Amino acid sequence: MTYASILPRILQTGAGASQQIPQILASLCCSRPLIITDRMMVELGYAQRICDALTSQGLNADVFYDTVPEPTVASIQAGVAVARDGGYDSIIALGGGSPIDSAKAIGILARFGGVMRDYKFPRNVTESGLPIIAIPTTAGTGSEVTRFTIITDEQSDEKMLCVGAGFMPVAALVDYELTLSLPPRVTADTGIDALTHAIEAYVSKKANLFSDAQALAAMRLIGPNLRQVYHHGDDRDAREAVMLGSTLAGLAFSSASVALVHGMSRPIGAFFHVPHGLSNAMLLPAVTAYSIPSAQRRYADCARAMGVATSSDSDDFAVEKLLVELEAINRELNVPTPAAFGIDREQFFALMPTMASQALASGSPGNNPRVPSEAEMVELYRNLW
């Protein structure tokens, strides 16, 4: 059996990688980029830093900064209108997962037209849109190296998963220095998101030798450093480790896919506007406990890679330690329950069947080592409360 791994053409990592943007554009024969980002990146001066790097080499770029934290059909269409009318030959996606996901969708729609629902899974999008150079500013989503984007249909409150090589950036510049100023909450949510990517890729039914190597390496980097970057955001070594771990986790799940945590997480985000990484964090301990009986050895490997179990621990003991660690991370990083987040109980319970149905339709639960029925997902949601 063979496994396909779709990767960016260029992957540049390390301090100052984002400043290599002029050289990257030249190597791609591009000279008219549109920067797609968000208001925070403009306010922090990150967008201007990219513009200055371009100007120093005689290049100019326009900036579209009206992306939203959880991209919607409407926010994408606004960007498509700008991208279509400006004569751009490339897109620089600057920011966390939301601007990068937005840029992926805009790049496809600007070139091929249609509406976002036309590109929803199970369609495999192989068309190449405007080439995207992704510059992540959070260590979490791994979107800079994945063939996925997630866009919310605000009419139905559905988070649409869109998949295919057409969504893969042609270049990713992974510069951990851009994460040094991240606040603790964002650091926690994105860091647990990256850890979830690594764990789910490793236990996925689509796991393979390539994804296993990336997932285990990601867990070795993220596990010992996640608390450190939360409490000491200026620790450059820890930031670099988590940033690289996030990218490796992205490579892993782009090859092996995510599983039940992500499937159940997306509807929580869509209906209740919970940040994606945070809804993953809410679910990770409970879904792991549910799934362990069908992949005990794999979850034990995760515990060892994260440094919470040793090679001499039995698999039984290792998975016990893993569950204790996941609960401890959530406590230390102040991950709230749905109730503590402020979600209305009556609405949450009323929507559980719909959320379970949408989760199943996304395809992600089918990759889980233990595949739940809709009724079992409803029970997991109920216990999550």
Secondary structure, 3 states (H helix, E strand, C coil): CCCCCCCCCEEEECCCHHHHHHHHHHHCCCCCEEEECEHHHHHCCHHHHHHHHHHCCCCCCEEECECCCCCEHHHHHHHHHHHHHCCCCEEEEEECHHHHHHHHHHHHHHHHCCCHHHHCCCCECCCCCCCEEEEECCCCCCHHHCCEEEEEECCCCEEEEEECHHHCCCEEEECHHHHCCCCHHHHHHHHHHHHHHHHHHHHCCCCCHHHHHHHHHHHHHHCCCHHHHHHCCCCHHHHHHHHHHHHHHHHHHHHHCCCHHHHHHHHHHHHHCCCHHHHHHHHHHHHHHHHHHHCHHHHHHHHHHHCCCCCCCCHHHHHHHHHHHHHHHHHHCCCCCHHHHCCCHHHHHHHHHHHHHHHHHCCHHHHCCCCCCHHHHHHHHHHHC
